[in-house]
Amino acid sequence: MNERDVQIREVGLRDGLQMVHTILASEQKLEWCARMVDAGVIDIEVTSFVPPKVVPQFADAAEVATGALAIAGLHAAALVPNLKGAQRAFDVGLNKVHYVLSASNEHNLKNVRRSTAESVEDFARIAAARDELGRDVVLGAGVATAFGCTIAGKVDERTVLGLVETLIEAGAQEITIADTVGYANPAQVRALMRQVVALAGAVPVACHFHDTRGLGLANVMAALDAGVRAFDASLGGLGGCPFAPNATGNINTEDTVFMLEAQGLRTGIDIGKLLAIRETIAVWLPGEPFTGAIARAGLPATFAAPEAVAA
């Protein structure tokens, strides 16, 4: 494996698919995973263990997760909203599970029908269940609506920092800070993420940005300045939150990789292969809004990917 300066975590198969109209077959999802790995994207959130009646797209969560575990080189993860979902992910054999709660209590009530405090308590139960497994499972925790909420408006950064501290104490081995509704600006990101990185210490920190108002990549740069080296992104910019009106897609994987590599930061990802995968997914998901400047304009003639260095 080549050394990577920045880790890109693909969330198209989870965040990207949770609101699309077309239900993909499990075989299509697994082909998507395998081709992403071939392109150099090895960290993928492959599904979500939520009730099928809530998100029908993930009725095949166990099948997709099981198939993903058989793909060589793939570090597969799943998103879970509660202890029941986490237990399903553990039973499948996943070695990485992402939990999410909202800094905005109002959003948390809409999203998972309970208060943020209740979600914190559930995370502690998930961590305890993880500890009882007797095998190594990385448990990550995400703080959604960290930069603002469509329902509550302003979110105090002290609330976010308090949650980060509590989640780490409860057993989180990774922290993700998410701009769920696309409210963040670079100054805000830089200020908060410096504090999060300092507070987390040895615990890895990632960011999850949406490009709702055109600041997604600028926010990536601000987070880089603050010391963050892992980012969620979605192929073609697919994605959104059912309980965040107008919170359109995630930052685009192809554009994010281009921006980083154009500055000499190694991601280990082949942009050309990403664009080819995107063409396939666009056929599978007719009528869905795909974004991306690189897909539209192509790579500039002056672009040269950073030289890979053997690890």
C-alpha positions in Angstrom: 0.0 0.0 0.0 1.2 3.4 -0.8 1.6 6.0 1.9 -1.3 8.5 2.1 -1.1 12.0 3.3 -4.9 12.3 3.5 -7.5 9.6 4.0 -10.6 9.8 1.9 -13.5 7.8 3.2 -16.2 7.0 0.6 -19.8 7.4 1.9 -21.6 7.3 -1.4 -23.0 3.8 -0.7 -24.5 5.0 2.6 -25.1 8.7 2.7 -25.3 8.9 -1.1 -27.9 6.2 -1.4 -30.1 6.9 1.5 -32.3 9.4 -0.4 -32.2 8.3 -4.0 -35.3 6.9 -5.7 -33.7 3.8 -7.2 -33.1 0.8 -5.0 -29.8 -0.7 -6.1 -29.3 -4.5 -6.1 -26.8 -5.9 -3.6 -24.7 -7.0 -6.5 -24.5 -3.5 -7.8 -23.5 -2.1 -4.5 -20.7 -4.7 -4.1 -19.5 -4.0 -7.7 -19.3 -0.3 -6.7 -17.3 -1.2 -3.6 -14.9 -3.5 -5.6 -14.3 -0.9 -8.3 -13.6 1.8 -5.7 -11.0 -0.4 -4.0 -9.4 -0.9 -7.4 -9.3 2.9 -7.8 -7.5 3.2 -4.4 -10.4 4.0 -2.2 -10.0 1.5 0.6 -12.1 3.0 3.4 -15.8 2.8 2.5 -19.0 3.1 4.6 -20.8 0.3 2.8 -24.3 0.4 4.3 -26.4 1.5 7.3 -28.1 -0.8 9.8 -31.4 1.0 10.1 -34.9 -0.4 9.9 -35.8 -1.1 6.3 -39.2 0.6 6.7 -37.3 3.8 7.5 -34.8 3.5 4.6 -35.7 0.7 2.2 -32.4 1.1 0.4 -30.6 -0.6 3.3 -32.9 -3.7 3.6 -29.9 -5.7 2.3 -27.5 -4.2 4.9 -26.4 -7.6 6.2 -25.9 -9.0 2.7 -23.9 -6.0 1.5 -21.7 -5.9 4.6 -21.0 -9.7 4.3 -20.1 -9.3 0.7 -17.9 -6.3 1.4 -15.9 -8.3 3.9 -14.9 -10.6 1.1 -13.4 -7.9 -1.0 -9.7 -7.9 -0.7 -8.2 -4.6 0.5 -11.5 -3.1 1.6 -11.8 -1.6 5.0 -15.6 -1.8 5.3 -17.6 0.1 7.8 -21.3 0.6 8.5 -23.3 3.4 10.1 -25.5 2.6 13.1 -28.1 4.8 14.9 -28.6 2.7 18.0 -27.6 -0.4 19.9 -29.8 -2.7 17.9 -28.1 -1.6 14.7 -24.7 -2.0 16.2 -25.4 -5.5 17.3 -26.5 -6.4 13.7 -23.2 -4.9 12.5 -21.2 -6.8 15.1 -23.0 -10.1 14.2 -22.1 -9.7 10.5 -18.5 -9.5 11.5 -17.6 -5.9 10.6 -14.4 -4.6 12.1 -15.5 -1.0 12.0 -18.7 0.6 13.1 -19.7 4.3 12.9 -22.3 5.7 15.4 -23.8 9.1 14.9 -25.7 11.6 17.1 -26.6 15.2 16.6 -25.2 18.2 18.6 -28.6 19.8 18.0 -31.1 18.1 20.3 -33.9 19.1 17.9 -32.3 17.4 15.0 -31.5 14.3 17.1 -35.2 14.0 18.0 -36.2 14.2 14.3 -33.4 11.9 13.1 -33.5 9.1 15.7 -36.5 10.0 17.8 -34.7 10.6 21.1 -32.7 13.3 22.8 -29.0 13.8 22.3 -28.4 12.8 25.9 -30.3 9.5 25.3 -28.1 8.9 22.3 -25.0 9.4 24.4 -26.3 6.8 26.8 -26.9 4.4 24.0 -23.4 4.9 22.7 -22.0 3.8 26.1 -24.1 0.6 25.8 -22.7 0.1 22.3 -19.2 0.5 23.5 -19.8 -2.0 26.3 -21.2 -4.5 23.8 -18.2 -4.0 21.6 -15.9 -4.7 24.6 -17.7 -7.9 25.2 -17.1 -9.2 21.7 -13.6 -10.4 22.3 -12.4 -9.2 19.0 -11.0 -6.0 17.7 -13.7 -3.7 16.4 -13.0 0.0 15.8 -15.9 2.1 17.1 -16.2 5.6 15.7 -18.6 8.3 16.8 -19.9 11.2 14.7 -21.2 14.5 15.9 -23.8 15.7 13.3 -25.1 19.3 12.9 -21.8 20.5 14.6 -21.8 23.8 12.7 -25.5 24.7 12.8 -29.0 23.2 12.4 -31.9 23.9 10.1 -34.3 23.4 13.1 -32.4 24.9 16.0 -30.2 27.3 14.2 -26.9 28.1 16.0 -25.1 25.2 17.7 -22.7 26.3 20.5 -19.2 24.9 19.9 -19.0 24.2 23.6 -21.8 21.6 23.1 -19.8 20.0 20.3 -16.6 19.9 22.4 -18.5 18.5 25.4 -19.9 15.7 23.2 -16.5 14.9 21.8 -15.0 14.6 25.3 -17.9 12.4 26.5 -17.8 10.1 23.5 -14.1 9.5 23.8 -14.5 8.8 27.5 -17.2 6.3 26.7 -15.0 4.4 24.2 -15.0 6.2 20.9 -11.8 5.3 18.9 -12.4 7.8 16.1 -14.4 11.1 16.1 -16.1 12.6 13.0 -17.4 16.2 13.0 -20.2 16.7 10.5 -21.7 19.7 8.8 -24.9 17.8 8.2 -26.8 20.7 6.7 -24.1 22.6 4.9 -24.0 25.6 7.3 -20.2 25.7 8.0 -17.8 28.3 6.7 -14.0 28.0 6.7 -13.4 30.4 9.6 -15.8 28.5 11.7 -14.4 25.1 10.7 -10.8 26.2 11.4 -11.7 27.5 14.9 -13.7 24.5 16.0 -11.5 21.8 14.5 -8.4 23.2 16.1 -10.1 22.7 19.4 -11.5 19.2 18.5 -8.1 18.0 17.3 -6.4 19.3 20.5 -9.1 17.7 22.7 -9.0 14.4 20.9 -5.3 14.0 21.3 -4.3 10.5 20.0 -7.8 9.7 18.8 -8.1 10.2 15.0 -10.4 13.0 13.9 -12.3 13.2 10.5 -14.7 15.7 8.9 -17.9 15.2 7.0 -18.8 18.2 4.8 -21.8 19.0 2.6 -21.4 21.4 -0.3 -24.9 22.8 0.1 -23.8 26.4 -0.2 -20.6 25.9 -2.3 -18.2 25.9 0.7 -17.5 22.2 0.9 -13.9 22.2 -0.5 -13.1 25.5 1.2 -14.1 23.8 4.5 -11.8 20.9 3.7 -8.9 23.3 3.4 -9.8 24.9 6.7 -9.9 21.6 8.4 -6.6 20.6 6.9 -5.1 23.8 8.4 -6.5 22.7 11.7 -4.7 19.3 11.5 -7.5 17.0 10.1 -6.3 14.4 7.7 -9.4 12.3 7.1 -12.5 13.3 5.1 -15.8 11.7 4.1 -16.8 12.2 0.5 -19.3 10.8 -1.9 -18.9 9.8 -5.6 -20.6 12.4 -7.7 -21.6 14.4 -4.7 -24.6 12.2 -3.9 -26.2 12.4 -0.5 -28.2 14.4 2.0 -30.1 14.1 5.2 -33.9 13.3 5.2 -34.3 15.5 8.3 -32.3 18.5 7.0 -34.3 20.3 4.3 -32.2 21.4 1.4 -29.0 19.9 2.8 -27.9 18.6 -0.6 -25.0 16.4 -1.4 -21.8 15.6 0.2 -18.5 17.0 -1.1 -17.7 15.3 -4.3 -15.0 12.5 -4.1 -13.5 13.2 -7.5 -13.1 17.0 -6.9 -11.8 16.4 -3.3 -9.1 14.0 -4.5 -8.2 16.4 -7.3 -7.9 19.4 -4.9 -5.7 17.5 -2.5 -3.4 15.8 -5.1 -3.0 19.1 -7.1 -1.4 20.5 -3.9 0.9 17.5 -3.6 -1.0 15.6 -0.9 -1.2 11.9 -1.6 -4.5 10.2 -1.4 -3.6 6.9 -3.2 -6.7 7.3 -5.4 -6.9 7.2 -9.2 -9.1 10.1 -10.4 -9.6 8.6 -13.9 -11.0 5.4 -12.4 -13.3 7.4 -10.2 -14.7 9.1 -13.2 -15.3 5.8 -14.9 -17.2 4.4 -11.9 -19.2 7.6 -11.7 -20.4 7.0 -15.3 -21.7 3.5 -14.3 -23.4 4.8 -11.2 -25.1 7.6 -13.1 -26.6 4.9 -15.4 -27.8 3.0 -12.4 -29.4 6.1 -10.8 -31.2 7.9 -13.6 -32.5 11.3 -12.7 -30.3 11.8 -9.6 -28.4 15.1 -9.3 -24.7 14.3 -9.8 -22.2 17.2 -9.2 -18.6 17.7 -9.9 -16.3 20.1 -11.7 -13.7 17.5 -12.7 -16.4 15.3 -14.3 -17.6 18.4 -16.3 -14.3 20.0 -17.2 -11.7 17.2 -17.0 -8.3 17.3 -15.4 -6.1 20.2 -16.4 -3.1 19.5 -18.7 -0.8 20.7 -16.0 -2.1 18.2 -13.4 0.3 15.5 -12.2 -0.6 13.2 -9.3 1.9 13.2 -6.4 4.5 10.5 -6.7 3.6 7.4 -4.7 6.0 6.3 -2.0 6.1 2.7 -0.8 5.1 2.4 2.8 
